[in-house]
Amino acid sequence: MKTHLKLSILCSCICVGIVSQAANLSATISNQSDTYLEDAVVYLTATDGQTLEYTQKNEVVDQINKQFVQKVKIVTVGSKVSFPNKDDIHHHVYSFSEPKNFELPLYEGVPSELVEFPKKGVVSLGCNIHDWMKGYVVVVDTPYYAKSTKNGSLEISGITPGNYIINYWHPNLQGAPQQEPIQIKAGNNSLVKQLKTKTKIKARRAPRGRDRGY
Amino acid sequence: MQFKSFQSRLIVFFTLLLALVLSSTFVVVNQKNIRNAEDTILNDLAITANAFSELRKSRIESLYELVGSTTRDFAFLGAIGTRDNKTIIDAMNNNIIDRIFSLQTSLVILLNEKGDLIASTNEQIKKNYWPWLVTQAQSDEYGEADGIVQLNQVATQLVILPINARGIEAWIMVGFPIEEVLIAETKNITRQDVSVLAYDQEEFAIWSSSLDNSFLEDLKVHVQANTLSSKSQIIQLNNERFVSVNKVLEENPVANISILMQGSLDKALLPYERLNQALLLVFLVSLFSALLAVYWLSRSISKPLEHLSQSVKLIDKGDYSQRVSFVRQDEIGKLAESVNNMAQGLAEKEQVRNLLGKVVSDEIATELLSKKVELGGEEKIVSVLFSDVRNFTAMCEGAAPTEILTRLNRYFNKISLAIENHSGVVDKYIGDAIMALYGAPVSYSDCSDKAIASALEMIKALDELNIEFANEGISALEIGIGINSGEVVVGNMGSEQRMNYTVIGDNVNLASRLEGLTKHYGCAILLSEGTKKLSTLYTMREVDKVKVKGKQEAVTIYEPVCLVSELTENLAFELEQHAQALDLYRKKNWKQAKEKFSQLGTQHPDVKLYHYYKERCESLIDSPPSGSWQAVTKLNTK
C-alpha cells in the first residue's frame, strides 16, 4: 500500500514537470483564536454548475485503539470505503448522516462489504459501543482536495489554472461549509484562511460535581 | 398619693408592684412564645424550601442522566435518524415519557441544532417557545440547561440537553409539572404547602400551589395586592394567621420565580395558649395569696401601731398612767416598751415638777426645767420687794410654836397670793420675811408698777387677815415693805450639788434697807428712786433723802400714794403742800416747815410722816445743827 502511494506521488511530480501550465495551491488554516486547525478539508469545485472529472477509489478507514484512523477521510462521490477493525473487540460503525445513513453491526476484522458513498456531503461516523469514537468521511465531487496537517497547512497540486469555488470544512466548523470563488493561477498559489469553530460540548460520562445553583 | 392608713398604703403598693411584675412577666412570656412559634415555623419553612430545592435538583439530575442515556440508545437514535415526524414523536413517547415513568415527564420536544422545533409530544406546541433555554444550553460546557415556565396554566420544569449522535446534532427538551412532582412530594416529606409564585415583569401570579382553595384564594388576593414582602411576614388566610416566606428559585427571561410557603401561626401558638392560661391562673393565685399575706402583714404592723398611737395620744394629754400592754420581740415590741418607759419617765418628771412648783414658784420651776440647770447668772433689770412683820415677837407671845407656824402660814398664803397676782415671784421666805422678784425669770418692762401694785394689795390683804385675827383674838400684824428696782444678777447660786435660783447685788440690799426704814418713817411701803423712775402708774410722795448703811450716796425715798389715774384735787394739793414743806425744811426754814407739816398733820392725822417731820423740825429749831447741814438723814439701822 505504501509503495503504491509513493508511486502515485512520483507520477504527480512527473506530470507537473510535463504539463507546464499546472498549478499548486498551498493554504494555511486556523480558527478565530489563531490556532492552526488539523483535519480542515479544502476542495475546489467548478463554477457555474459545471462538473470536474474525478475518479472513484476504494478507501480505508481503520479502527485502532477505539479510534478512527484517519479521523477525517476525503473521498470522491461513488468511492467505496472499507472499515477494518484492528482492535481485539467488536465495533459497530454507523452513521445517521443524510448523505449516507448506514451501519456495520458488530464485527471483528475486515467487514465483508465495502460501504459506498454515492452522495456528496459530510458523513459523521461513530461506534454504537464507543460513544467517543468520532470520524468523518467527506464526500466530494472534485479531484482537487486536501486536508490540513497539525500545523494547519495543506497543499493541492496539479490544478488546471482557472476559476473555482473553494470549499472549507472542519469537524468543529460553526455553521455550514464555507464557499468562496477563487482564481487559481499557473504556478504556486497560496492563501491563509480563518475558520470559525465552535466549542465542543463535552460528553456526559460520570455524575458531575458542578454547582447548578439551586 | 396620700393614704390615711399604713395598711392601705402597703396593700396598694404591693398590689401594684406585684401586678406590674406579673403583667410584665406575662407580656414578656407571651411575646417570647409568639417569637418562638414564629422561629419554629420559619425553621420548618426553611426545611421545606430546602427539601423542595433538593428534590428539584435531584429530579433535574435524574432527567439529565436518564434522558441523556436514552439519547444514546441506538434504536431511539435510529428512530430520529428516520427523520420521520410520527416515528420521532412515537419514539419520544415510548422511550422517555412511558419508559422513564418515575420522572413523570409530561413533555418531550426535539429541536434542531439551531433550536428550531422538529417534533413535540404535545401537539399544541408548534414552535420552540423557549429559545432562551437553547441559548443557555449552548453556552454550557455539557450543553445542558433548565428553567421553570408556565405551560397549560401550570408551572413546568423544563430541562434541555444535547443529542450528539453521528449525523444527528439536535436538542431534546423534556418537562414535568412542578405541582404534581415537586410540590406533592415536598408536602409528603414536610407536611407543608408550597406555591410557585412568578413575576413576569408586570404582575405577580401563582402558577401552582398545593394549598386548599379556601387558603389559595386569600393568598391570591395578597399576591394581586402585591402585599407580600420578599422576606417573611404574617398574613391572614381564611381567618387564620400564617407566617409566609418567599424563597427565590430562579430568574429567567419569562419570569422571576420563587416559592411561597406558609406555616399556621395560630396552630403553632395552640400549645403556648394553654401555657398562657396556666400562667394566668398561677398569676391570679399568687396575686390573691400575696394580697392575703400583705393584709396579714400590714395588720400585724398597723394594729399595734394604732394601739400605740392611742396610748401616746393619752400620754400627750397628761395621762402618764397609760401603758401599752402587748408583748412582742420585734421592733414594734421595742417601741411599745420604749413608750411605756417614756410614760413612766414623764410621770416621774411630772412629780418632780409638782414638787418643784411647791418649793420654788411656778415661773422659776419652769425656768429651771426648761434650761440646763447650772451655776451662773445674767444681769437683769428687776424690782425686788422685801416685806417683814414688824411685831412678830409680839405675835408670838403666849402662843404655842405650832400655832405660830399656822398663823405665819396663813399670813404667807395671803401675801404670796398678792405677789403672784401681779406676776411676782416669791424668791424665798426668810423667817417671817418674804423676798419677791418682779421681772425675773420672766422680764417685764413695768416691773416697778407690778411690784407697787403687789405691795398695795399685800397691805390690803393684811388688813383682811387682821380682821380675821381680831375675830380670833389674835393681835394684828404690821408689815413694812421696801421696793427697789435696778440691775441685779439673776441665776443659780450655791454649790454644784445644791443651788438656789435667786438675785444678788446692791439693789437687793437696798430693797432690804428700805424695808428696814419703814418703821422709822411710819410708812408701810418705801420705794427707791430707781423704782420711781421705772413706774408710770403711781403718784408718789417724797419721804426723805437718806444715807443707808453701806452706801455712800444719799438715796431719795418715796411712798406710793395712789394710781395717777385716781389722783384727786385734794390729794394733789396735799402732796403739793408736802413738797413745799419739805423744800422749806431742806432750806433750813424749819419754822415755816414745822408750821406746814403741823398743818398737814392736823389735816391728815393718818399720815405719820407729817408728824415725823414736825417733830424733826422742832428738834432742829431747838438745837440747830453745827456746821454744814445737808438735809440727808443718816440711818444706821439695818
Interface residues (C-beta under 8 A of the other chain):
Chain A: H92 Y94 S95 F96 S97 E98 N101 V123 S124 L125 G126 N128 D131 K134 T199 I201 K202 A203 R204 P207 R208 R212 Y214
Chain B: S53 E54 R56 K57 I60 E61 Y64 E65 G68 R72 F74 L77 G78 I80 G81 R83 E141 Y142 G143 D146 P162 N164 A165 R166 G167 I168 L249
